[in-house]
Amino acid sequence: MADALGGITRRSIDDYETRIAEQIRALRIRNDLDQAALAEVANVSLGTIQNLEQGKGSSLRTVIKVVRALGREEWLERLDPQHGLPPSPMQQLRAERRATARQRVRRSS
């Protein structure tokens, strides 16, 4: 769907919260975990899991803990803009300069 400026219409924050909550709940069920077990593995409270699954908002730290506990760290990796990309030319140049600087040996007099 496009907006008046030709861009893609963005989902609302509520939409994202609902969608993420649904995905986490489905993954928990697929992993045969009840909410209490997931809370224990993720080291968060049961109420935190209940709120997260209801899309009531959670801290980023909580989402990361739960996603890791569910074994879906690749979700987090995909958020990294550098994920899967080769280093930029500037990063390569800096790395080469650091390597060259380490290889220099000073002679003692």
Sequence and secondary structure as in RCSB ss.txt:
>XXXX:A:sequence
MADALGGITRRSIDDYETRIAEQIRALRIRNDLDQAALAEVANVSLGTIQNLEQGKGSSLRTVIKVVRALGREEW
LERLDPQHGLPPSPMQQLRAERRATARQRVRRSS
>XXXX:A:secstr
 B TTSSB    HHHHHHHHHHHHHHHHHHTT  HHHHHHHHTS HHHHHHHHTT    HHHHHHHHHHTT HHH
HHTT TTTT    HHHHHHHHHHHHHHH      
